[in-house]
Amino acid sequence: MSTQGIPLQPDFRERARTNDVPVARLIGFEVKDIADGQATVVLAAGPQHANPMGTLHGGILCDIADAAMGIAFASTLAPEESFTTVELKINFFRPVWQAELKAEGTVVQRGHTIGFVECNITDEENRLVARAASTCMVLRGRKASGR
C-alpha cells in the first residue's frame, strides 16, 4: 500500500513502542516505557560506543536523550500530527566507560505548536550523567505528511 508513491509504514508511535527504530538497532538502545508526555530509553554502554579517549562518545548520550525526549513528545500528539526537533541542548556531568544508562524524557510544556522537553540520563547507581533539553514543533497537514 502507498500514498502518491510513498510506501506506508507503521505509525511512528507503534514503531517506537515495538522498538522498530533503525537508529535504536544501530546504537543498541531500547525504548522501555511510553506514557503521556514521558518516555524512558535504556542503553548498555560499552567499548563499542567509545570516543578516541576511551569514554562514551557524547553523541551517543545525545542520541538516547533525543530519542527519550522525542518519544515523550510524540506521546502527546494527535493521530494526524507529527513533529520535528528544532533545538537540542545537552550538558555532560560525568564520564562513562561502561554502564547501564537510562534516559528519561518528560514534556515540561506542550503548546499548540511548540513544546519544551527535558531529559535526565542516569547510570545504574542513579548518578546523573547528563541532562538535556529540547524544543519541538508540532507539524500538521501537508507538513506532517510522510513523516
C-alpha positions in Angstrom: 0.0 0.0 0.0 1.2 3.5 -0.8 0.2 7.1 -1.0 1.5 9.0 -4.0 4.3 6.5 -4.5 5.4 6.7 -0.8 5.2 3.3 0.9 3.1 3.4 4.0 5.0 2.5 7.2 3.6 1.6 10.6 2.8 4.7 12.6 6.0 6.2 14.3 4.4 5.7 17.7 3.9 2.0 17.1 7.5 1.7 15.8 8.7 3.3 19.0 6.6 1.0 21.2 7.9 -2.1 19.4 11.5 -0.9 19.2 11.3 -0.9 15.4 13.6 2.1 15.1 16.7 1.8 12.8 18.9 4.2 14.9 18.0 2.2 18.1 19.2 -1.0 16.4 22.4 0.7 15.2 23.3 2.2 18.6 21.7 -0.5 20.7 19.2 1.4 22.8 15.7 0.2 23.7 12.5 2.0 24.5 11.2 0.8 27.8 8.3 3.0 28.8 6.0 5.4 27.0 3.3 7.3 28.8 1.5 10.6 28.3 4.4 13.1 28.0 7.0 10.7 29.3 9.4 8.1 27.8 12.3 6.0 29.0 15.2 4.7 26.8 17.9 2.4 28.1 21.4 1.6 26.7 24.0 -0.8 27.8 27.0 1.5 27.1 30.3 -0.2 26.3 33.5 -0.1 24.3 31.6 0.0 21.1 30.4 3.4 22.0 33.8 4.9 22.9 35.3 8.1 21.6 39.1 8.4 20.9 39.8 9.0 24.6 38.0 5.7 25.5 35.0 7.2 27.2 31.4 7.1 25.9 31.0 9.4 22.9 28.8 12.4 23.8 26.9 11.9 20.6 25.6 8.6 22.0 24.2 10.5 25.0 22.6 13.0 22.6 21.1 10.1 20.7 19.4 8.5 23.7 18.3 11.8 25.1 16.9 12.9 21.8 15.1 9.5 21.5 13.6 9.7 25.0 12.5 13.4 24.5 11.1 12.8 21.0 9.1 9.8 22.1 7.8 11.6 25.2 6.7 14.5 22.9 5.3 12.1 20.3 3.1 10.6 23.0 1.2 13.9 23.2 0.4 14.2 19.5 -3.0 13.7 17.9 -3.1 10.9 15.2 -2.9 13.4 12.3 0.1 15.3 13.9 3.8 14.8 13.6 6.7 16.9 14.9 10.3 17.9 14.4 13.0 18.9 16.9 14.1 22.5 16.4 16.7 22.7 19.2 18.7 20.3 21.4 21.0 21.1 24.2 22.9 18.8 26.5 25.2 19.1 29.5 27.6 16.3 30.3 28.4 15.8 34.0 30.5 12.6 34.3 32.5 10.3 32.1 31.1 6.9 31.3 33.1 3.8 30.2 30.7 1.0 30.7 27.3 1.5 32.3 23.6 0.7 32.2 22.2 4.1 31.2 18.6 5.3 31.5 17.3 8.4 29.6 14.0 9.7 31.0 12.3 12.3 28.8 9.5 14.5 30.2 7.4 17.1 28.4 7.6 20.2 30.5 5.4 22.4 28.4 3.2 21.5 25.4 1.7 24.3 23.5 -0.4 24.2 20.3 2.8 24.5 18.1 5.8 24.5 20.3 6.8 22.1 23.2 9.7 22.0 25.6 11.1 18.7 26.8 13.8 17.7 29.3 15.8 14.5 29.9 17.9 13.2 32.7 20.4 10.4 31.9 21.5 8.4 34.8 23.7 5.3 35.4 22.8 2.1 37.2 23.8 3.8 40.5 21.3 6.6 39.7 24.1 9.2 39.3 23.3 12.0 36.9 25.5 11.5 33.8 23.9 14.2 31.6 20.9 16.5 31.3 19.3 17.6 28.0 16.6 19.9 26.8 14.8 20.1 23.5 12.3 22.3 21.7 9.9 20.5 19.4 7.5 21.9 16.8 4.2 20.2 16.0 3.6 19.6 12.3 0.1 19.4 10.8 -1.5 18.9 7.4 0.9 18.8 4.5 3.9 19.5 6.8 3.1 16.3 8.7 2.6 14.2 5.6 5.1 11.4 5.2 6.8 11.9 8.5 
